[in-house]
């Protein structure tokens, strides 16, 4: 090996390389510019020259050339020329000398290696890569790809000088990494990690010992060319020992079998492992690994399996039966991923792989073949019940039903040992749902709640209005259970009842469901005050009127009145209220100010009823539009004819 700690050229241990700040040169050039400006302006004012001649005179005078074609004629002009000559001679000489000094020092800096020395002296939290051969260069590419700061120590002088130093961003030292002085120069005490990739295990051993002695906390990864040296390197202080020669065999194997390997994504329980494995083995295939797709992690949790014969399978399953805690751990992992996982399986030919896939599909295990990670996540959300934590499995269900169906819904959830954690209502005009904690786990609690509703008509009316506003009874619950299998049972029963719209739906998907099944519409109307034909049409066709909104032009204010008219009796009561003098005056004023335009929030059992109400209102000439954007409503109101009015007593 070549000893020493050479860096480009031999450098004194503590070189003193002076440097001139670039700001000084900038200031000198700025001074020259100001002097020229002074000369041009002075020549125009004092010498009375035009701009071109002023520039010419200022330059030749500052440069002390002076052709004599323009001469000062009076004392003031002569004094100006003296100041210009003296300033130009001194300032230009200073700037020129400084520029030469900067160029020469920069050249010396580069050729002496002092710049590299300073770069290395400032390193902190970096990687030291010892050895730049086949493996080391590959590691360096990975470090560069991830924008990690790395310093290379390489004993081959030609590699360092002709290859590494040719790239300005690469930092490299020529020398022997086993030497303590060189490792100190590489700032091992400040390093994040030491990666040792030389092809000589003895060298790697000594480098490991040196690095560990100088920094007891640094993370050391060492290469072992021979398998028997792995333990020796570990004992010498390496945190991780990699043997490319050993691990490379597996890489070569997988590359060789790539045409006859496929990734399957499945969903089943621990109890189905034997059935799944026997299908794979029966067709002469090997189960290479297993990947668990945990919802909290971007990448799956993978484990090598290498199952290729029945005897291996029997031993594994017998070990699970003997060690109950191990089996329980596996069951909890399966539970946390809803039984959804992937395998790489290899086979003798593509025909065998296709046969495996077909049989797994017939068993109801298979979700897909060669799926991307995002596709697997989508499959998990669609078919499974993603669990946020292993201890408490839970799902989010989105349903559509009325207030009278609350007990039947709760009975399905609670009788299966699950807890109804919360409820979310999706109100029009709000980006986020209105959420309320419920934490209901006993049916008796639900019965007491419903009994309270039956005795409190106002509370019942408010809840019905909330259900109606929320897309006509569309809402979500987060429910937790003892395991994912129980949650699956609840999901199926809610689906059978016709309550369930989906599981673990995104906000956009819920919005789509509301638009698809929602039965609520904002109808913009125009008619005279006291005319209730619009309300009669809505109620007679099976709709309900939740409120009435009046729009005040100029101030852009909306006055909302809660109505909740669901029957002809409610309408008659409303008409009687209108006949009261105060109510009549208020409504007349609102109607005149809003130019006889108002809107009603209308709910109905289904979209068909909504459409029939709209059709009837159009026929009567009352409907201006349904679900009109607010900006358009104000345009309609403000463009309507404003009439003078007085309020009747």
C-alpha positions as CSV (number, residue, x, y, z in Angstrom):
1,X,0.0,0.0,0.0
2,X,1.0,3.6,-0.5
3,X,1.3,5.3,2.9
4,X,0.7,8.9,3.7
5,X,-2.1,11.3,3.6
6,X,-1.5,13.0,0.3
7,X,-4.0,15.3,-1.1
8,X,-3.3,16.2,-4.8
9,X,0.2,17.3,-3.9
10,X,2.0,16.9,-0.5
11,X,0.8,19.7,1.8
12,X,2.2,20.9,5.1
13,X,0.3,19.5,8.1
14,X,-1.3,22.9,8.8
15,X,-0.9,25.0,5.6
16,X,-1.5,28.7,5.9
17,X,-3.1,29.7,2.6
18,X,-4.0,33.4,2.5
19,X,-7.2,34.3,0.7
20,X,-8.6,37.5,-0.5
21,X,-12.4,38.0,0.0
22,X,-14.1,38.5,-3.3
23,X,-15.9,41.5,-1.8
24,X,-12.6,43.6,-1.8
25,X,-12.3,43.1,-5.6
26,X,-15.9,44.1,-6.1
27,X,-15.4,47.3,-4.1
28,X,-12.3,48.1,-6.2
29,X,-14.3,47.7,-9.4
30,X,-17.1,49.7,-8.0
31,X,-14.6,52.5,-7.2
32,X,-13.5,52.6,-10.8
33,X,-17.0,52.8,-12.0
34,X,-17.8,55.7,-9.6
35,X,-14.6,57.5,-10.8
36,X,-15.7,57.2,-14.4
37,X,-19.1,58.5,-13.5
38,X,-17.5,61.5,-11.7
39,X,-15.4,62.2,-14.8
40,X,-18.3,62.0,-17.3
41,X,-20.6,64.2,-15.2
42,X,-17.8,66.7,-14.4
43,X,-16.8,66.9,-18.1
44,X,-20.3,67.7,-19.1
45,X,-20.8,70.4,-16.4
46,X,-17.3,71.9,-15.9
47,X,-15.7,71.3,-19.3
48,X,-19.0,71.9,-21.0
49,X,-18.7,68.8,-23.3
50,X,-21.4,66.8,-25.0
51,X,-22.0,63.2,-23.6
52,X,-19.8,61.5,-26.2
53,X,-16.9,63.8,-25.8
54,X,-17.4,63.8,-22.0
55,X,-17.0,60.0,-22.0
56,X,-14.0,60.2,-24.3
57,X,-12.3,62.9,-22.1
58,X,-13.1,61.0,-18.8
59,X,-11.5,57.8,-20.1
60,X,-8.3,59.2,-21.6
61,X,-7.8,61.5,-18.6
62,X,-8.4,58.7,-16.0
63,X,-6.1,56.4,-18.0
64,X,-3.5,59.2,-18.1
65,X,-3.3,59.0,-21.9
66,X,-4.3,62.7,-22.6
67,X,-4.0,63.3,-26.3
68,X,-4.3,67.1,-25.8
69,X,-7.2,67.6,-28.3
70,X,-9.3,68.8,-25.4
71,X,-7.6,71.1,-22.9
72,X,-8.8,72.9,-19.7
73,X,-9.2,76.6,-20.3
74,X,-9.7,78.0,-16.8
75,X,-8.5,77.3,-13.2
76,X,-11.7,75.3,-12.2
77,X,-11.3,73.1,-15.3
78,X,-7.6,72.5,-14.6
79,X,-8.4,71.6,-10.9
80,X,-11.1,69.1,-12.1
81,X,-8.6,67.5,-14.5
82,X,-5.9,67.2,-11.7
83,X,-8.4,65.3,-9.4
84,X,-9.4,63.0,-12.3
85,X,-5.8,62.2,-13.2
86,X,-4.7,61.5,-9.6
87,X,-7.8,59.4,-8.8
88,X,-7.5,57.4,-12.0
89,X,-3.8,56.7,-11.6
90,X,-4.1,55.4,-8.1
91,X,-7.5,53.6,-8.3
92,X,-6.7,51.8,-11.6
93,X,-3.3,50.7,-10.3
94,X,-4.9,49.3,-7.1
95,X,-7.7,47.4,-9.0
96,X,-5.3,46.0,-11.5
97,X,-2.9,44.8,-8.8
98,X,-5.7,43.2,-6.8
99,X,-7.1,41.4,-9.8
100,X,-3.7,39.9,-10.6
101,X,-3.3,38.8,-6.9
102,X,-6.7,37.1,-6.9
103,X,-6.0,35.2,-10.1
104,X,-2.6,34.1,-9.0
105,X,-3.8,33.0,-5.5
106,X,-6.7,31.1,-7.0
107,X,-4.3,29.3,-9.3
108,X,-2.0,28.5,-6.4
109,X,-5.0,27.4,-4.3
110,X,-6.1,24.9,-7.0
111,X,-2.6,23.5,-7.7
112,X,-1.6,23.2,-4.1
113,X,-4.8,21.3,-3.0
114,X,-5.5,23.8,-0.3
115,X,-9.0,24.3,-1.5
116,X,-9.7,20.6,-1.2
117,X,-8.0,20.7,2.2
118,X,-10.4,23.4,3.4
119,X,-13.5,21.6,2.0
120,X,-12.5,18.4,3.9
121,X,-11.7,20.4,7.1
122,X,-15.3,21.7,7.0
123,X,-17.0,18.2,6.7
124,X,-19.5,17.2,9.2
125,X,-22.1,14.3,9.4
126,X,-20.6,12.8,6.2
127,X,-19.8,9.3,5.0
128,X,-16.2,8.1,4.7
129,X,-15.9,5.6,1.8
130,X,-12.8,3.5,2.0
131,X,-12.0,1.9,-1.3
132,X,-13.2,2.9,-4.8
133,X,-13.2,-0.4,-6.7
134,X,-16.1,-2.2,-8.3
135,X,-18.2,-2.3,-5.1
136,X,-17.0,1.1,-3.7
137,X,-17.9,3.0,-6.9
138,X,-21.4,1.4,-6.9
139,X,-21.9,2.5,-3.3
140,X,-20.7,6.0,-4.2
141,X,-23.3,6.2,-7.0
142,X,-26.0,5.3,-4.5
143,X,-24.7,8.0,-2.0
144,X,-24.7,10.6,-4.8
145,X,-28.2,9.6,-5.9
146,X,-29.4,10.3,-2.4
147,X,-27.4,13.6,-2.2
148,X,-25.3,12.3,0.7
149,X,-22.0,14.0,1.4
150,X,-19.1,11.5,1.0
151,X,-15.3,11.5,1.2
152,X,-13.5,8.8,-0.6
153,X,-10.2,7.3,0.6
154,X,-8.4,5.4,-2.2
155,X,-4.8,4.0,-2.3
156,X,-4.6,3.9,-6.1
157,X,-3.0,7.2,-7.1
158,X,-4.1,7.0,-10.7
159,X,-7.7,6.5,-9.7
160,X,-7.6,9.5,-7.4
161,X,-5.8,11.9,-9.7
162,X,-7.2,10.9,-13.1
163,X,-10.7,9.8,-12.2
164,X,-11.9,11.2,-8.9
165,X,-10.3,14.7,-9.0
166,X,-11.6,15.1,-12.5
167,X,-15.1,15.6,-11.0
168,X,-15.2,19.0,-9.0
169,X,-17.9,17.8,-6.6
170,X,-16.1,14.6,-5.6
171,X,-13.9,14.8,-2.5
172,X,-11.1,12.2,-2.4
173,X,-7.9,11.5,-0.4
174,X,-5.1,9.4,-1.8
175,X,-3.7,7.2,0.9
176,X,-4.0,4.2,3.2
177,X,-7.2,4.2,5.3
178,X,-5.6,2.0,7.9
179,X,-3.4,4.9,9.0
180,X,-4.7,6.8,11.9
181,X,-3.5,10.2,10.6
182,X,-5.4,9.8,7.4
183,X,-8.7,8.9,9.2
184,X,-8.2,11.9,11.4
185,X,-7.7,14.1,8.3
186,X,-11.0,12.6,6.9
187,X,-12.7,13.8,10.1
188,X,-13.8,10.4,11.3
189,X,-14.7,11.9,14.7
190,X,-17.4,14.0,12.9
191,X,-18.5,11.4,10.4
192,X,-22.0,9.9,10.1
193,X,-20.7,6.6,8.9
194,X,-17.7,4.7,7.6
195,X,-18.2,2.4,4.6
196,X,-15.4,-0.1,4.0
197,X,-15.4,-1.7,0.5
198,X,-11.9,-2.7,-0.3
199,X,-11.4,-6.2,-1.7
200,X,-8.9,-7.2,1.1
201,X,-10.5,-8.5,4.3
202,X,-7.4,-7.9,6.3
203,X,-7.3,-4.3,5.2
204,X,-11.0,-4.0,6.1
205,X,-10.3,-5.5,9.5
206,X,-7.6,-2.9,10.3
207,X,-9.7,0.0,8.9
208,X,-12.6,-1.1,11.1
209,X,-10.3,-1.2,14.2
210,X,-8.9,2.2,13.4
211,X,-12.2,3.9,12.8
212,X,-13.8,2.3,15.9
213,X,-10.8,3.4,18.0
214,X,-11.1,7.0,16.8
215,X,-14.9,7.2,17.0
216,X,-16.6,4.7,19.3
217,X,-20.1,6.0,18.1
218,X,-19.7,6.0,14.3
219,X,-21.7,3.5,12.3
220,X,-19.4,1.2,10.4
221,X,-20.4,-1.0,7.4
222,X,-17.7,-3.4,6.2
223,X,-17.4,-5.6,3.2
224,X,-16.4,-9.3,3.7
225,X,-15.0,-11.1,0.6
226,X,-15.0,-14.4,2.4
227,X,-17.9,-15.7,4.5
228,X,-15.6,-16.9,7.3
229,X,-14.5,-13.3,7.9
230,X,-18.0,-11.9,8.6
231,X,-17.8,-12.8,12.3
232,X,-14.2,-11.4,12.6
233,X,-15.3,-8.1,11.1
234,X,-18.3,-7.9,13.4
235,X,-16.1,-8.6,16.5
236,X,-13.6,-6.0,15.4
237,X,-16.3,-3.3,15.6
238,X,-18.3,-3.3,12.4
239,X,-22.0,-2.6,13.0
240,X,-23.0,-4.3,9.7
241,X,-21.0,-6.7,7.6
242,X,-22.0,-7.3,3.9
243,X,-20.7,-10.1,1.7
244,X,-21.5,-9.1,-1.9
245,X,-20.1,-12.5,-3.1
246,X,-22.6,-14.3,-0.9
247,X,-25.6,-12.1,-1.3
248,X,-24.9,-11.6,-5.0
249,X,-25.7,-15.3,-5.6
250,X,-29.3,-14.6,-4.7
251,X,-29.4,-11.6,-7.0
252,X,-28.1,-13.6,-9.9
253,X,-30.7,-16.3,-9.1
254,X,-33.6,-13.9,-9.1
255,X,-32.4,-12.3,-12.3
256,X,-32.1,-15.7,-14.0
257,X,-35.7,-16.7,-13.0
258,X,-37.3,-13.4,-13.8
259,X,-39.3,-14.7,-16.8
260,X,-40.9,-17.4,-14.6
261,X,-41.6,-15.4,-11.4
262,X,-44.7,-13.4,-10.5
263,X,-46.1,-11.4,-7.6
264,X,-49.5,-12.4,-6.3
265,X,-51.6,-10.3,-3.9
266,X,-54.1,-12.3,-1.7
267,X,-56.5,-11.9,1.1
268,X,-57.1,-14.8,3.6
269,X,-56.6,-15.8,7.2
270,X,-53.8,-17.6,9.0
271,X,-56.0,-20.8,8.9
272,X,-55.8,-20.7,5.1
273,X,-52.0,-20.8,4.9
274,X,-51.8,-24.5,4.4
275,X,-54.4,-24.5,1.5
276,X,-52.6,-21.6,-0.2
277,X,-49.2,-23.1,0.1
278,X,-50.3,-26.6,-1.1
279,X,-51.7,-25.0,-4.2
280,X,-48.4,-23.3,-4.9
281,X,-46.3,-26.5,-4.2
282,X,-48.6,-28.7,-6.1
283,X,-47.6,-27.0,-9.4
284,X,-43.9,-27.3,-8.7
285,X,-43.6,-23.6,-7.7
286,X,-41.6,-22.0,-4.9
287,X,-43.0,-19.4,-2.4
288,X,-40.1,-17.0,-2.3
289,X,-41.2,-14.4,0.2
290,X,-44.2,-12.7,1.9
291,X,-44.9,-8.9,2.0
292,X,-47.3,-7.4,4.5
293,X,-48.9,-4.2,3.4
294,X,-49.3,-2.1,6.6
295,X,-51.4,1.0,6.1
296,X,-49.0,3.2,8.1
297,X,-45.9,2.4,6.0
298,X,-45.1,3.4,2.4
299,X,-43.1,0.2,1.8
300,X,-44.3,-3.3,2.7
301,X,-42.8,-5.4,5.5
302,X,-41.1,-8.2,3.7
303,X,-39.7,-11.6,4.9
304,X,-37.9,-14.2,2.8
305,X,-39.6,-17.6,2.9
306,X,-38.1,-19.9,0.3
307,X,-40.8,-22.6,0.7
308,X,-40.4,-25.3,-2.0
309,X,-41.5,-28.6,-0.5
310,X,-44.3,-30.1,1.7
311,X,-41.9,-31.0,4.5
312,X,-40.9,-27.4,5.0
313,X,-44.6,-26.4,5.1
314,X,-45.5,-29.1,7.7
315,X,-42.6,-28.1,9.9
316,X,-43.6,-24.4,9.9
317,X,-47.3,-25.2,10.7
318,X,-46.3,-27.6,13.4
319,X,-44.1,-25.0,15.0
320,X,-47.0,-22.6,15.0
321,X,-49.2,-25.1,16.9
322,X,-46.4,-25.8,19.4
323,X,-45.7,-22.1,20.0
324,X,-49.0,-20.4,20.7
325,X,-47.5,-17.0,21.2
326,X,-45.9,-17.2,17.8
327,X,-49.1,-18.1,16.2
328,X,-50.9,-15.3,18.0
329,X,-48.3,-12.8,16.8
330,X,-48.8,-14.0,13.2
331,X,-52.6,-13.8,13.6
332,X,-52.3,-10.2,14.8
333,X,-50.1,-9.3,11.8
334,X,-52.7,-10.8,9.5
335,X,-55.4,-8.9,11.4
336,X,-53.5,-5.6,11.1
337,X,-53.4,-6.0,7.3
338,X,-56.9,-7.5,7.0
339,X,-55.3,-10.7,5.7
340,X,-54.0,-8.8,2.7
341,X,-50.4,-9.7,1.7
342,X,-48.3,-10.5,-1.4
343,X,-45.9,-13.3,-2.4
344,X,-43.2,-13.6,-5.1
345,X,-43.6,-17.1,-6.4
346,X,-41.3,-18.8,-9.0
347,X,-42.0,-21.8,-11.1
348,X,-40.7,-24.1,-13.8
349,X,-42.6,-22.3,-16.5
350,X,-45.3,-19.6,-17.1
351,X,-47.9,-22.3,-17.5
352,X,-47.4,-23.5,-13.9
353,X,-47.7,-19.9,-12.6
354,X,-50.9,-19.4,-14.5
355,X,-52.3,-22.6,-13.0
356,X,-51.4,-21.4,-9.5
357,X,-53.1,-18.1,-10.1
358,X,-56.3,-19.7,-11.5
359,X,-56.6,-22.1,-8.5
360,X,-56.0,-19.3,-6.0
361,X,-58.6,-17.2,-7.7
362,X,-61.1,-20.1,-7.5
363,X,-60.4,-20.4,-3.8
364,X,-61.3,-16.7,-3.4
365,X,-57.8,-15.8,-2.2
366,X,-56.4,-13.8,-5.2
367,X,-56.8,-10.0,-5.4
368,X,-54.4,-9.5,-8.3
369,X,-51.2,-10.3,-10.1
370,X,-48.1,-8.1,-10.3
371,X,-49.9,-5.1,-8.7
372,X,-48.1,-1.9,-7.9
373,X,-47.9,-0.8,-4.3
374,X,-50.6,1.9,-4.9
375,X,-52.9,-0.7,-6.5
376,X,-52.4,-3.0,-3.5
377,X,-53.4,-0.1,-1.2
378,X,-56.5,0.5,-3.3
379,X,-57.4,-3.3,-3.2
380,X,-56.9,-3.2,0.6
381,X,-59.2,-0.3,0.9
382,X,-61.8,-1.9,-1.4
383,X,-61.8,-5.5,-0.1
384,X,-60.2,-5.2,3.3
385,X,-60.7,-3.4,6.6
386,X,-57.5,-1.3,7.1
387,X,-56.6,-1.2,10.7
388,X,-54.8,1.9,12.1
389,X,-53.4,0.0,15.1
390,X,-53.1,-3.7,15.7
391,X,-54.6,-3.5,19.2
392,X,-57.9,-1.9,18.1
393,X,-59.2,-2.9,14.6
394,X,-61.7,-0.4,13.2
395,X,-63.4,0.6,9.9
396,X,-65.2,3.6,8.7
397,X,-68.7,2.8,7.3
398,X,-70.7,5.2,5.2
399,X,-74.5,4.6,5.2
400,X,-77.8,6.0,4.1
401,X,-80.9,5.6,6.2
402,X,-83.5,7.6,8.2
403,X,-83.8,8.4,11.9
404,X,-86.3,5.5,12.4
405,X,-83.6,3.0,11.2
406,X,-81.1,4.1,13.9
407,X,-82.0,1.2,16.3
408,X,-81.8,-1.5,13.6
409,X,-78.4,-0.2,12.5
410,X,-77.1,0.0,16.1
411,X,-78.4,-3.5,16.9
412,X,-76.3,-5.0,14.0
413,X,-73.1,-3.2,15.3
414,X,-73.5,-3.8,19.0
415,X,-74.8,-7.4,19.0
416,X,-71.6,-8.4,17.2
417,X,-69.5,-7.0,20.0
418,X,-68.4,-3.8,18.2
419,X,-68.5,-0.2,19.4
420,X,-70.0,2.7,17.5
421,X,-67.3,5.3,18.0
422,X,-68.6,8.4,16.3
423,X,-71.0,9.9,13.6
424,X,-70.2,12.3,10.8
425,X,-72.8,14.4,9.0
426,X,-72.1,15.9,5.6
427,X,-73.7,19.3,5.5
428,X,-74.0,21.3,2.3
429,X,-71.6,24.3,2.1
430,X,-69.2,22.8,4.6
431,X,-65.8,21.4,3.5
432,X,-65.4,19.2,6.6
433,X,-68.1,16.9,8.1
434,X,-69.8,17.7,11.4
435,X,-68.5,15.0,13.8
436,X,-69.9,13.9,17.1
437,X,-68.3,11.4,19.5
438,X,-70.8,8.6,20.4
439,X,-68.8,5.7,22.0
440,X,-71.8,3.5,22.1
441,X,-71.2,-0.2,23.1
442,X,-74.4,-1.3,24.7
443,X,-77.9,-1.6,23.2
444,X,-79.5,-0.3,26.4
445,X,-77.7,3.0,25.9
446,X,-79.3,3.3,22.4
447,X,-82.7,2.4,23.8
448,X,-82.5,5.2,26.4
449,X,-81.4,7.7,23.6
450,X,-84.3,6.7,21.4
451,X,-86.8,6.9,24.3
452,X,-85.5,10.4,25.0
453,X,-86.1,11.4,21.3
454,X,-89.7,10.1,21.4
455,X,-90.5,12.3,24.5
456,X,-88.8,15.4,23.1
457,X,-90.3,16.4,19.8
458,X,-88.0,19.4,19.3
459,X,-84.9,17.1,19.7
460,X,-86.4,14.6,17.2
461,X,-87.2,17.4,14.7
462,X,-83.6,18.7,15.0
463,X,-82.2,15.2,14.4
464,X,-84.5,14.6,11.4
465,X,-83.4,18.0,10.0
466,X,-79.8,17.1,10.4
467,X,-80.2,13.7,8.7
468,X,-82.2,15.3,5.9
469,X,-79.5,18.1,5.4
470,X,-76.7,15.5,5.4
471,X,-77.5,14.3,1.8
472,X,-80.9,12.9,2.8
473,X,-79.6,10.6,5.6
474,X,-76.0,9.9,4.4
475,X,-73.6,9.8,7.2
476,X,-70.5,7.9,8.4
477,X,-69.5,5.9,11.6
478,X,-66.2,4.8,12.8
479,X,-66.7,1.4,14.4
480,X,-64.2,-0.7,16.3
481,X,-64.4,-4.4,17.1
482,X,-62.6,-7.4,18.6
483,X,-61.1,-8.4,15.3
484,X,-61.3,-7.8,11.6
485,X,-63.4,-10.9,11.0
486,X,-66.2,-9.5,13.2
487,X,-66.0,-6.2,11.4
488,X,-66.5,-8.1,8.2
489,X,-69.7,-9.7,9.5
490,X,-71.0,-6.3,10.5
491,X,-70.2,-4.9,7.1
492,X,-72.1,-7.8,5.3
493,X,-75.2,-7.4,7.5
494,X,-75.4,-3.6,7.0
495,X,-75.1,-4.3,3.3
496,X,-77.9,-6.8,3.4
497,X,-80.2,-4.3,5.1
498,X,-79.4,-1.8,2.3
499,X,-77.9,0.7,4.7
500,X,-74.2,0.5,3.6
501,X,-72.8,2.7,0.8
502,X,-69.2,1.8,1.3
503,X,-66.3,1.1,3.7
504,X,-63.2,3.4,4.2
505,X,-64.4,5.8,1.5
506,X,-62.4,8.9,0.8
507,X,-64.0,12.4,1.1
508,X,-64.3,12.6,-2.7
509,X,-66.0,9.2,-2.9
510,X,-68.5,10.2,-0.1
511,X,-69.2,13.4,-2.0
512,X,-69.9,11.4,-5.1
513,X,-72.3,9.1,-3.1
514,X,-74.2,12.2,-1.9
515,X,-74.5,13.5,-5.4
516,X,-75.7,10.1,-6.6
517,X,-78.1,9.2,-3.8
518,X,-78.6,12.6,-2.1
519,X,-82.1,13.9,-2.0
520,X,-81.7,17.5,-1.2
521,X,-81.9,20.6,-3.4
522,X,-81.7,24.4,-3.1
523,X,-84.6,25.8,-5.2
524,X,-84.5,29.5,-6.2
525,X,-88.0,30.9,-6.6
526,X,-89.8,34.1,-7.5
527,X,-93.4,35.0,-6.4
528,X,-95.3,37.5,-4.4
529,X,-95.4,37.5,-0.6
530,X,-98.1,35.3,1.0
531,X,-98.4,33.1,-2.0
532,X,-97.9,29.5,-0.7
533,X,-98.5,27.6,-3.9
534,X,-94.8,26.7,-4.1
535,X,-94.9,25.1,-0.6
536,X,-98.1,23.2,-1.5
537,X,-96.5,21.8,-4.6
538,X,-93.4,20.6,-2.7
539,X,-95.4,19.0,0.2
540,X,-98.1,17.4,-2.0
541,X,-95.4,15.7,-4.1
542,X,-93.7,14.2,-1.1
543,X,-91.0,16.7,-0.3
544,X,-90.1,18.7,2.8
545,X,-89.2,22.4,3.1
546,X,-86.3,22.9,5.6
547,X,-85.9,26.7,5.4
548,X,-86.5,29.9,3.4
549,X,-83.7,32.3,2.4
550,X,-84.1,35.9,1.4
551,X,-81.3,37.8,-0.4
552,X,-80.7,41.5,0.4
553,X,-79.1,43.3,-2.5
554,X,-76.4,45.9,-2.0
555,X,-75.3,44.5,1.4
556,X,-75.1,40.9,0.2
557,X,-76.8,39.6,3.3
558,X,-78.9,36.4,3.5
559,X,-81.8,36.2,5.9
560,X,-82.6,32.5,6.7
561,X,-85.8,31.3,8.3
562,X,-86.1,27.8,9.6
563,X,-89.4,26.2,8.5
564,X,-89.2,22.4,8.4
565,X,-92.6,21.9,6.7
566,X,-93.3,18.2,6.1
567,X,-97.1,18.0,6.0
568,X,-100.2,20.0,5.1
569,X,-100.8,20.5,8.8
570,X,-97.4,22.2,9.1
571,X,-98.3,24.3,6.0
572,X,-101.6,25.4,7.5
573,X,-99.9,26.4,10.7
574,X,-97.4,28.4,8.7
575,X,-100.2,30.2,6.8
576,X,-101.8,31.2,10.1
577,X,-98.4,32.6,11.3
578,X,-98.2,34.7,8.1
579,X,-101.6,36.4,8.9
580,X,-100.3,37.9,12.2
581,X,-99.7,41.7,11.7
582,X,-96.0,41.7,12.8
583,X,-95.2,38.6,10.7
584,X,-97.1,40.0,7.7
585,X,-95.2,43.3,7.8
586,X,-91.8,41.5,8.3
587,X,-92.4,39.1,5.5
588,X,-93.7,41.8,3.2
589,X,-90.6,43.9,3.8
590,X,-88.2,41.0,3.2
591,X,-90.1,40.0,0.0
592,X,-89.9,43.6,-1.4
593,X,-86.3,44.1,-0.4
594,X,-85.2,40.8,-2.0
595,X,-87.3,41.7,-5.1
596,X,-89.7,38.7,-4.6
597,X,-86.8,36.3,-4.9
598,X,-86.0,33.6,-2.3
599,X,-85.0,30.0,-2.0
600,X,-86.1,26.9,-0.2
601,X,-83.9,24.0,0.9
602,X,-86.1,21.0,-0.2
603,X,-85.6,17.4,0.7
604,X,-87.3,14.3,-0.7
605,X,-87.3,10.5,-0.5
606,X,-85.3,10.2,-3.8
607,X,-84.0,12.2,-6.7
608,X,-87.1,11.3,-8.8
609,X,-89.3,13.3,-6.4
610,X,-86.9,16.2,-6.5
611,X,-87.1,16.3,-10.3
612,X,-90.9,16.1,-10.2
613,X,-91.1,19.1,-7.8
614,X,-88.8,21.1,-10.0
615,X,-91.0,20.3,-13.1
616,X,-94.1,21.4,-11.3
617,X,-92.6,24.6,-10.1
618,X,-91.3,25.4,-13.6
619,X,-94.8,24.8,-14.9
620,X,-96.2,27.4,-12.5
621,X,-93.5,29.9,-13.5
622,X,-91.9,30.1,-10.1
623,X,-88.6,28.3,-10.4
624,X,-85.6,30.3,-11.4
625,X,-83.1,27.5,-10.9
626,X,-82.0,24.6,-8.7
627,X,-78.7,24.5,-6.8
628,X,-77.7,27.8,-8.3
629,X,-74.2,29.0,-7.3
630,X,-74.2,31.9,-4.9
631,X,-72.5,34.3,-7.3
632,X,-75.2,33.7,-9.9
633,X,-78.0,34.2,-7.3
634,X,-76.7,37.7,-6.5
635,X,-76.5,38.5,-10.2
636,X,-80.2,37.4,-10.6
637,X,-81.3,39.3,-7.5
638,X,-79.4,42.5,-8.3
639,X,-80.6,42.6,-11.9
640,X,-84.3,42.1,-10.9
641,X,-86.5,45.1,-11.1
642,X,-86.6,47.1,-7.8
643,X,-90.0,48.6,-7.0
644,X,-91.0,51.3,-4.5
645,X,-93.0,49.9,-1.7
646,X,-94.6,50.7,1.6
647,X,-95.4,48.4,4.5
648,X,-99.1,47.8,5.2
649,X,-100.3,48.0,8.7
